[in-house]
Amino acid sequence: QVQLEESGGGLVQAGGSLRLSCAASGISVRDNFMAWYRQAPGKQREFVAEIAIDGSTNIVNSMQGRFTISRDNAKNTVYLQMSSLKPDDTAVYSCTARRPDGRMYWGEGTLVTVSS
């Protein structure tokens, strides 16, 4: 059974930083495509960042330079380091795992609130 458990969300002031964690079980973060998505209140869910099997990363243009995705294979955990946070970054951030065959799994999400 695949489980993805996000943590690290919370309330932070604008300009601050947070690191989100996604602890995976039943699936290897090293052998699958791991990503972060977010959904702000009243808005559609949007892609944030992905780390591929070969370790290459892809981050949405608007977040490049502020957000970094990484993984710790030994801990089977993926991270999203966020800095210079803005109120517009307020959202529920969810971790996903995508197998090479296309099957996708989602975590429950963690809420990030950025105050102005």
HELIX and SHEET records of a PDB file:
HELIX    1   1 ASN A   61  MET A   63  5                                   3    
HELIX    2   2 PRO A   87  ASP A   89  5                                   3    
SHEET    1   A 4 GLN A   3  SER A   7  0                                        
SHEET    2   A 4 LEU A  18  SER A  25 -1                                        
SHEET    3   A 4 THR A  77  MET A  82 -1                                        
SHEET    4   A 4 PHE A  67  ASP A  72 -1                                        
SHEET    1   B 6 GLY A  10  GLN A  13  0                                        
SHEET    2   B 6 THR A 110  SER A 115  1                                        
SHEET    3   B 6 ALA A  91  ARG A  98 -1                                        
SHEET    4   B 6 PHE A  33  GLN A  39 -1                                        
SHEET    5   B 6 GLU A  46  ILE A  51 -1                                        
SHEET    6   B 6 THR A  57  ILE A  59 -1                                        
SHEET    1   C 4 GLY A  10  GLN A  13  0                                        
SHEET    2   C 4 THR A 110  SER A 115  1                                        
SHEET    3   C 4 ALA A  91  ARG A  98 -1                                        
SHEET    4   C 4 MET A 104  TRP A 106 -1                                        
END                                                                             
